[in-house]
Amino acid sequence: MGAEKFPAEFDACRALVQDRLRVECSFDLVTRCVQMEGRQAQIYFIDGMVKDETLNKILDLLFQMEREKLAALPSARAFADRVVSYGETDLVDDLETFLTFVLSGSVGMLVEGFPEAILIDARTYPARAVMEPENDRVLRGAREGFVETLVNNTAMIRRRIRDPRLTMELLQVGERSKTDVVLCYLEDQADRKLLQRLRKNLRAIRVPALAMGMESLVESMTPRQWWNPFPRARYTERPDAAAACVAEGQVILLMDNYPAGMILPTGIFDFLQDANDFCFSPVTGTYLRWLRLLVSVLTTVLTPIWYLCVKNPGIIPPVMNFIKIHENIEMPLLLQFLLIELVIGALKLASLNTPPALSSSFSVVGALVLGEFAIKAELMIPETVLFMAFVTMANFAQPSYELGYALTFGRTLLLVAAALWNVWGAVGAGALILLAISLTRTLSGNCYWYPLIPLRPKALASIFLRTSIGEGKKKPKSGKQKK
């Protein structure tokens, strides 16, 4: 079916638009009829999403239009250039596009005698101040983060990359919400196949609305694997980090009403990188990446390995006898670990719903009080509380909450398998975790182990080693060139 066109008669066109917009049912949908010399105009806009100064100037110009000047304007484009001498205007001839732009905040104008409608970009959205994000802080660097307004986010990236090849490609997703989604990339750096795949996936999405964030967008763009907790995208709330990724050839996906950017493509090794790595020298940044890798592995396997050692004391070497349990255990170790996991998860949820002034003290005091009383009541032994406290704190060494929960699920699977089938159960559970990682596909279609599988030595080295910006660039030789 083709696009629905405007009726030829002005009164029929005005009645159709007001019926489709349901102006009488919503108080914030405002319409004004303007009587000019020999011609009528109808204006539609959303209250609270339009700049009042711009609208007042447009109305003043419309009321001052004379019959002779109107007759000298042969087309809607000439009329728009005469009435709106500043700002951005566009002409549309189908009804659906006109309604979408009006509901997005543009001023829509129907003018008697012209077959096209005029759209005036006088939008202004309610927006909070630009400030440093709470969950993506750095020791040194810019103290600003993304906000919920898409135009502000794109402007902060453009401020850092002043290159005409920086592209902000706009698409709309959602049959009802028509959410604005932007693909941000450098034309000469980004992977062409990745861009084509992203465009195809975004245009193929058939969902009513995307109102709850980017995770719904990721789920709509990838095959559904409800059993796989490993994240397929990495997020950043910092425009400087997003600009750095764009300069390296990656694609940033921005969505209106969401204060973060999605970094694509993303593999398992990309989570080793963090913005704080670039606040220090290359040696220190490399050390932080290796430390982040070690801590991520320890948070997954530390408690299962200790549980296997306690369950099989014969495998403990004499120098490691201090890890043995010497007191009586009233509650099984597996039950202790699972109970602490549930308590920690409950404390995390409670801290999210606690007022900011009380959340820090609530989490610390709650964990200390519960751990102390559990030991004194002989429900748990100090070793399990100590190991789980380390695992919980170390889990925040990497910035991705999604990956943190994936590691938690993997750790729980290892513990349960070790309790049921001893060493071979832990080995089998570890194989399942590696299989789940291997079966995960990025949004570019690559293996989740990339650049290890397939092997790309230079890309793999750039992940594990924090190199300086100027490294690898040859300095021009001084002196005259040979003829």
C-alpha positions as CSV (number, residue, x, y, z in Angstrom):
1,M,0.0,0.0,0.0
2,G,1.2,3.5,-0.8
3,A,1.4,6.4,1.5
4,E,-1.8,8.2,2.3
5,K,-1.9,11.6,0.6
6,F,-3.5,14.8,1.7
7,P,-7.0,15.6,0.3
8,A,-7.0,18.4,-2.3
9,E,-9.6,20.6,-0.5
10,F,-8.2,22.5,2.5
11,D,-11.3,21.9,4.8
12,A,-11.2,18.1,4.1
13,C,-7.5,18.0,4.8
14,R,-7.8,19.9,8.0
15,A,-10.7,17.7,9.2
16,L,-8.7,14.5,8.4
17,V,-5.6,15.7,10.3
18,Q,-7.6,16.7,13.4
19,D,-9.5,13.3,13.3
20,R,-6.2,11.3,13.1
21,L,-4.5,13.4,15.7
22,R,-7.5,13.2,18.0
23,V,-7.1,16.9,19.0
24,E,-10.2,17.0,21.0
25,C,-9.1,14.1,23.3
26,S,-5.6,15.4,24.4
27,F,-5.1,18.7,26.1
28,D,-1.5,19.0,25.0
29,L,-2.3,18.8,21.3
30,V,-2.7,22.4,20.2
31,T,-4.1,23.7,16.9
32,R,-4.4,27.3,15.7
33,C,-6.2,28.6,12.7
34,V,-4.5,31.7,11.1
35,Q,-6.5,33.9,8.8
36,M,-4.2,35.7,6.3
37,E,-5.1,38.0,3.5
38,G,-6.9,35.7,1.1
39,R,-5.6,32.4,2.5
40,Q,-6.0,30.2,5.6
41,A,-3.4,28.2,7.5
42,Q,-3.8,25.6,10.3
43,I,-0.9,25.0,12.8
44,Y,-0.5,21.9,14.9
45,F,2.1,21.3,17.7
46,I,2.6,19.6,21.1
47,D,2.5,21.9,24.1
48,G,5.8,21.7,26.0
49,M,7.9,20.5,23.0
50,V,8.0,23.7,21.0
51,K,10.1,26.8,21.5
52,D,7.7,29.6,22.3
53,E,9.8,32.4,20.9
54,T,10.1,30.7,17.5
55,L,6.3,30.0,17.4
56,N,5.5,33.6,18.3
57,K,7.7,34.9,15.5
58,I,6.1,32.6,13.0
59,L,2.6,33.6,14.0
60,D,3.6,37.3,13.8
61,L,4.9,36.9,10.2
62,L,1.7,35.0,9.2
63,F,-0.6,37.7,10.5
64,Q,1.5,40.4,8.7
65,M,1.3,38.6,5.3
66,E,-0.4,40.8,2.7
67,R,-2.5,39.6,-0.2
68,E,0.0,40.8,-2.8
69,K,2.9,39.0,-1.1
70,L,0.9,35.8,-0.8
71,A,-0.1,35.8,-4.5
72,A,3.6,36.1,-5.4
73,L,4.5,32.9,-3.6
74,P,3.9,30.1,-6.2
75,S,4.7,27.1,-4.1
76,A,4.9,25.7,-0.5
77,R,8.7,25.9,-0.6
78,A,8.6,29.6,-1.4
79,F,6.0,30.2,1.3
80,A,8.2,28.3,3.9
81,D,11.3,30.3,2.9
82,R,9.3,33.6,3.2
83,V,7.6,32.8,6.6
84,V,10.4,30.9,8.3
85,S,13.6,32.7,7.4
86,Y,15.6,30.8,10.0
87,G,15.6,27.3,11.2
88,E,15.0,24.1,9.4
89,T,11.8,23.4,7.3
90,D,10.7,20.5,5.2
91,L,7.8,19.6,2.9
92,V,5.8,16.4,3.1
93,D,2.9,15.2,1.0
94,D,1.8,12.1,2.9
95,L,-0.3,12.1,6.1
96,E,1.6,9.5,8.1
97,T,5.0,11.3,7.9
98,F,3.3,14.6,8.9
99,L,1.6,13.0,12.0
100,T,4.9,11.4,13.1
101,F,6.8,14.6,12.9
102,V,4.1,16.6,14.7
103,L,4.1,14.0,17.5
104,S,7.9,14.2,17.7
105,G,7.7,17.9,18.5
106,S,7.8,19.6,15.1
107,V,5.4,22.4,14.1
108,G,3.1,21.2,11.4
109,M,1.4,23.7,9.1
110,L,-1.3,23.2,6.4
111,V,-1.7,26.2,4.0
112,E,-4.7,26.6,1.8
113,G,-3.8,26.2,-1.9
114,F,-0.6,24.1,-1.4
115,P,-0.7,20.3,-1.8
116,E,2.2,19.8,0.6
117,A,2.3,20.4,4.4
118,I,5.1,22.4,6.0
119,L,7.2,21.0,8.9
120,I,9.1,23.5,11.1
121,D,11.8,22.2,13.4
122,A,11.2,24.3,16.5
123,R,11.6,21.4,18.9
124,T,12.8,21.7,22.5
125,Y,12.7,18.7,24.8
126,P,12.7,18.6,28.6
127,A,16.2,17.7,29.5
128,R,18.4,17.4,32.6
129,A,21.8,19.0,32.9
130,V,24.8,17.3,31.5
131,M,26.8,15.8,34.4
132,E,29.2,13.0,35.1
133,P,27.4,9.6,35.0
134,E,27.1,7.7,38.3
135,N,28.2,4.3,37.0
136,D,31.0,5.3,34.5
137,R,33.3,7.5,36.5
138,V,37.0,8.1,35.7
139,L,39.8,9.4,37.9
140,R,40.7,12.1,35.3
141,G,38.8,13.1,32.3
142,A,35.6,15.0,31.2
143,R,32.9,15.3,33.8
144,E,30.0,14.9,31.4
145,G,27.8,12.1,30.3
146,F,25.0,11.3,27.9
147,V,21.5,12.6,28.6
148,E,18.0,11.5,27.5
149,T,18.0,14.0,24.5
150,L,19.3,12.4,21.3
151,V,20.4,15.7,19.7
152,N,22.5,16.7,22.8
153,N,24.3,13.3,22.7
154,T,25.2,13.5,19.0
155,A,26.4,17.1,19.5
156,M,28.8,15.9,22.3
157,I,30.3,13.3,20.0
158,R,30.7,15.8,17.1
159,R,32.4,18.2,19.5
160,R,35.2,15.6,19.9
161,I,35.4,14.4,16.2
162,R,35.4,17.4,13.8
163,D,35.5,15.3,10.7
164,P,32.9,15.6,7.9
165,R,33.1,11.8,7.5
166,L,31.5,11.4,10.9
167,T,28.0,10.2,10.0
168,M,24.9,10.3,12.2
169,E,22.4,8.0,10.3
170,L,18.8,8.3,11.6
171,L,16.3,5.5,11.6
172,Q,13.0,4.9,13.4
173,V,12.0,1.7,15.3
174,G,8.7,0.8,16.8
175,E,5.3,0.7,15.1
176,R,3.7,2.9,17.8
177,S,6.6,4.7,19.5
178,K,8.6,5.4,16.3
179,T,11.7,5.8,18.5
180,D,14.6,7.6,16.9
181,V,17.8,5.5,16.6
182,V,21.1,6.8,15.3
183,L,24.0,4.9,13.9
184,C,27.2,6.9,14.6
185,Y,30.3,5.9,12.6
186,L,33.2,7.2,10.5
187,E,32.5,6.6,6.9
188,D,36.1,5.6,6.0
189,Q,36.7,3.5,9.2
190,A,33.5,1.5,9.9
191,D,32.9,-2.0,8.6
192,R,30.6,-1.9,5.6
193,K,29.2,-5.4,6.3
194,L,28.4,-4.5,9.9
195,L,26.6,-1.3,8.8
196,Q,24.5,-3.2,6.3
197,R,23.6,-5.8,8.9
198,L,22.6,-3.3,11.5
199,R,20.4,-1.4,9.0
200,K,18.8,-4.6,7.9
201,N,18.1,-5.7,11.5
202,L,16.8,-2.4,12.6
203,R,14.4,-2.1,9.7
204,A,13.2,-5.7,10.2
205,I,12.2,-5.0,13.8
206,R,8.4,-5.3,14.3
207,V,7.6,-4.3,17.9
208,P,4.9,-1.9,19.1
209,A,7.2,0.3,21.2
210,L,10.7,0.6,22.6
211,A,10.1,2.4,25.8
212,M,12.2,0.5,28.3
213,G,15.7,0.9,27.0
214,M,18.3,-0.6,24.7
215,E,18.1,-4.2,26.0
216,S,14.8,-4.5,24.2
217,L,16.5,-3.3,21.0
218,V,19.3,-5.8,21.4
219,E,16.8,-8.7,21.9
220,S,14.9,-7.6,18.8
221,M,18.1,-7.5,16.7
222,T,19.5,-10.9,17.7
223,P,18.3,-14.5,17.6
224,R,16.5,-15.3,20.8
225,Q,18.6,-17.3,23.3
226,W,16.8,-17.0,26.6
227,W,19.2,-19.4,28.2
228,N,22.3,-17.4,27.3
229,P,23.1,-14.6,29.8
230,F,26.3,-13.3,28.1
231,P,25.7,-9.7,26.8
232,R,26.0,-9.0,23.1
233,A,26.6,-5.3,23.5
234,R,28.7,-3.0,25.6
235,Y,27.4,0.3,26.9
236,T,29.0,3.6,27.8
237,E,27.5,6.7,29.3
238,R,30.5,8.8,28.4
239,P,30.7,10.8,25.1
240,D,34.5,10.8,25.2
241,A,34.6,7.0,25.4
242,A,32.0,6.8,22.6
243,A,34.1,9.2,20.4
244,A,37.2,7.1,21.0
245,C,35.4,3.9,19.9
246,V,34.1,5.7,16.8
247,A,37.6,6.8,16.0
248,E,38.8,3.2,16.2
249,G,36.3,2.1,13.6
250,Q,33.5,0.8,15.8
251,V,29.8,1.8,15.5
252,I,27.9,3.6,18.3
253,L,24.1,3.1,18.4
254,L,22.3,5.9,20.2
255,M,18.6,5.9,21.1
256,D,16.3,8.7,22.0
257,N,15.3,8.9,25.7
258,Y,18.2,6.7,26.7
259,P,21.4,8.2,28.3
260,A,23.9,5.7,27.0
261,G,25.5,4.5,23.8
262,M,25.7,0.9,22.6
263,I,29.2,-0.1,21.3
264,L,29.2,-2.5,18.4
265,P,30.5,-5.0,17.7
266,T,31.3,-6.5,21.2
267,G,33.1,-9.7,22.0
268,I,34.0,-11.3,25.4
269,F,37.4,-9.7,25.4
270,D,36.1,-6.1,24.9
271,F,34.8,-6.1,28.5
272,L,38.4,-6.0,29.7
273,Q,38.7,-2.4,28.5
274,D,37.6,0.6,30.6
275,A,37.9,4.4,30.3
276,N,40.1,4.5,33.4
277,D,42.8,2.6,31.4
278,F,43.5,5.8,29.5
279,C,43.9,7.9,32.7
280,F,47.3,6.3,33.3
281,S,50.5,5.5,31.4
282,P,50.4,2.5,29.0
283,V,52.2,0.3,31.5
284,T,49.6,1.0,34.2
285,G,46.7,0.7,31.8
286,T,48.0,-2.7,30.6
287,Y,48.3,-3.8,34.3
288,L,44.7,-2.8,34.9
289,R,43.5,-4.8,32.0
290,W,45.3,-7.9,33.1
291,L,44.1,-7.4,36.7
292,R,40.6,-7.0,35.4
293,L,40.9,-10.3,33.5
294,L,42.4,-12.1,36.5
295,V,39.7,-10.9,38.9
296,S,36.9,-11.8,36.4
297,V,38.2,-15.4,36.2
298,L,38.6,-15.6,40.0
299,T,35.1,-14.4,40.7
300,T,33.8,-17.4,38.6
301,V,36.1,-20.2,39.7
302,L,37.4,-19.3,43.2
303,T,34.5,-20.6,45.3
304,P,34.0,-23.8,43.2
305,I,37.7,-24.7,43.4
306,W,37.7,-24.1,47.2
307,Y,34.6,-26.2,47.5
308,L,36.2,-29.1,45.6
309,C,39.3,-28.9,47.8
310,V,37.2,-29.1,51.0
311,K,35.2,-31.9,49.5
312,N,38.4,-33.8,48.5
313,P,41.0,-33.0,51.2
314,G,43.5,-35.4,49.6
315,I,44.1,-33.1,46.7
316,I,45.2,-30.2,49.0
317,P,49.1,-30.0,49.1
318,P,50.7,-29.6,52.6
319,V,51.6,-25.9,52.0
320,M,47.8,-25.2,51.4
321,N,46.5,-26.8,54.6
322,F,45.4,-23.4,55.9
323,I,42.4,-23.6,53.5
324,K,41.0,-26.7,55.2
325,I,38.0,-26.4,57.5
326,H,38.8,-27.4,61.1
327,E,35.4,-26.7,62.8
328,N,32.2,-28.6,62.6
329,I,29.8,-27.6,59.8
330,E,26.1,-27.5,60.7
331,M,24.8,-26.4,57.3
332,P,26.2,-28.0,54.1
333,L,28.7,-25.8,52.3
334,L,26.6,-25.7,49.0
335,L,23.6,-24.5,50.9
336,Q,25.7,-21.8,52.6
337,F,27.0,-20.5,49.2
338,L,23.6,-20.5,47.6
339,L,22.1,-18.7,50.6
340,I,24.7,-16.0,50.5
341,E,24.2,-15.6,46.8
342,L,20.5,-15.0,47.4
343,V,21.2,-12.6,50.3
344,I,23.7,-10.6,48.1
345,G,21.2,-10.4,45.3
346,A,18.5,-9.2,47.7
347,L,20.8,-6.5,49.1
348,K,21.6,-5.3,45.6
349,L,17.8,-5.0,44.8
350,A,17.2,-3.3,48.2
351,S,20.0,-0.8,47.5
352,L,18.5,0.2,44.2
353,N,15.2,1.0,45.8
354,T,16.8,2.8,48.8
355,P,17.0,6.6,48.7
356,P,20.5,7.8,47.6
357,A,21.3,9.3,51.0
358,L,20.9,5.9,52.7
359,S,21.9,3.4,50.0
360,S,25.6,3.3,50.7
361,S,25.3,2.9,54.5
362,F,22.4,0.4,54.0
363,S,24.4,-1.9,51.8
364,V,27.6,-1.8,54.0
365,V,25.8,-2.1,57.4
366,G,23.4,-4.7,56.1
367,A,26.2,-6.9,54.8
368,L,28.3,-6.5,58.0
369,V,25.3,-7.2,60.3
370,L,24.0,-10.2,58.4
371,G,27.5,-11.7,58.0
372,E,28.4,-11.2,61.7
373,F,25.1,-12.7,63.0
374,A,25.2,-15.6,60.6
375,I,28.7,-16.6,61.9
376,K,27.7,-16.1,65.6
377,A,24.5,-18.1,65.1
378,E,26.7,-20.9,63.6
379,L,24.6,-20.9,60.5
380,M,27.7,-20.3,58.4
381,I,31.5,-20.6,58.8
382,P,33.8,-17.5,58.4
383,E,35.5,-19.0,55.3
384,T,32.3,-19.0,53.2
385,V,31.5,-15.5,54.2
386,L,35.0,-14.3,53.4
387,F,35.2,-15.9,50.0
388,M,31.7,-14.7,49.0
389,A,32.5,-11.2,50.2
390,F,35.6,-11.1,48.0
391,V,33.7,-12.5,45.0
392,T,31.0,-9.9,45.4
393,M,33.3,-7.0,45.7
394,A,35.6,-8.2,42.9
395,N,32.7,-8.6,40.6
396,F,32.5,-4.8,40.3
397,A,36.1,-4.7,38.9
398,Q,34.7,-4.9,35.4
399,P,32.1,-2.2,34.6
400,S,29.4,-4.4,32.9
401,Y,26.5,-5.4,35.1
402,E,25.2,-7.8,32.4
403,L,28.6,-9.7,32.4
404,G,28.6,-9.6,36.2
405,Y,25.3,-11.5,36.3
406,A,26.5,-13.9,33.7
407,L,29.6,-14.7,35.8
408,T,27.3,-15.2,38.8
409,F,25.2,-17.7,37.0
410,G,28.3,-19.5,35.8
411,R,29.7,-19.7,39.4
412,T,26.4,-21.1,40.7
413,L,26.4,-23.7,37.9
414,L,29.9,-24.8,38.8
415,L,29.1,-25.1,42.5
416,V,25.9,-27.2,41.9
417,A,27.7,-29.5,39.4
418,A,30.6,-29.9,41.8
419,A,28.3,-30.8,44.6
420,L,26.4,-33.4,42.5
421,W,29.2,-35.0,40.5
422,N,32.4,-33.9,42.2
423,V,35.4,-33.0,40.0
424,W,33.9,-34.3,36.7
425,G,30.7,-32.3,37.4
426,A,32.8,-29.1,37.7
427,V,34.7,-30.0,34.5
428,G,31.4,-30.6,32.6
429,A,29.9,-27.3,33.9
430,G,33.0,-25.4,32.8
431,A,32.7,-27.0,29.4
432,L,29.0,-25.9,29.2
433,I,30.1,-22.3,30.1
434,L,32.7,-22.3,27.3
435,L,30.2,-23.7,24.9
436,A,27.7,-21.0,25.8
437,I,30.3,-18.4,25.1
438,S,31.2,-20.0,21.8
439,L,27.6,-20.2,20.7
440,T,27.1,-16.5,21.4
441,R,27.2,-14.4,18.3
442,T,27.8,-10.6,18.2
443,L,25.5,-8.3,16.3
444,S,28.1,-8.3,13.5
445,G,27.8,-12.1,13.2
446,N,31.3,-12.7,14.4
447,C,32.3,-15.3,17.0
448,Y,32.1,-14.1,20.6
449,W,35.8,-15.1,21.1
450,Y,36.9,-12.6,18.4
451,P,39.8,-11.6,17.9
452,L,41.0,-14.9,19.4
453,I,38.8,-17.0,17.1
454,P,39.4,-16.3,14.3
455,L,42.9,-15.2,15.3
456,R,43.7,-11.6,14.6
457,P,47.1,-11.0,16.4
458,K,47.1,-7.2,16.1
459,A,43.5,-6.7,17.3
460,L,44.1,-9.2,20.1
461,A,47.3,-7.3,21.2
462,S,45.4,-4.0,21.3
463,I,42.9,-5.5,23.7
464,F,45.5,-6.9,26.2
465,L,48.0,-4.2,25.8
466,R,47.3,-0.5,26.3
467,T,49.5,1.2,23.7
468,S,50.1,4.9,23.3
469,I,48.2,6.9,20.7
470,G,51.2,7.7,18.6
471,E,52.7,4.2,18.6
472,G,53.1,2.6,15.2
473,K,53.3,5.9,13.3
474,K,56.5,6.5,11.5
475,K,58.0,10.0,11.8
476,P,58.9,11.6,8.5
477,K,62.6,11.5,7.7
478,S,64.4,14.9,7.7
479,G,66.5,16.0,4.7
480,K,66.0,16.2,1.0
481,Q,64.4,13.4,-0.9
482,K,66.5,11.5,-3.4
483,K,65.7,12.3,-7.0
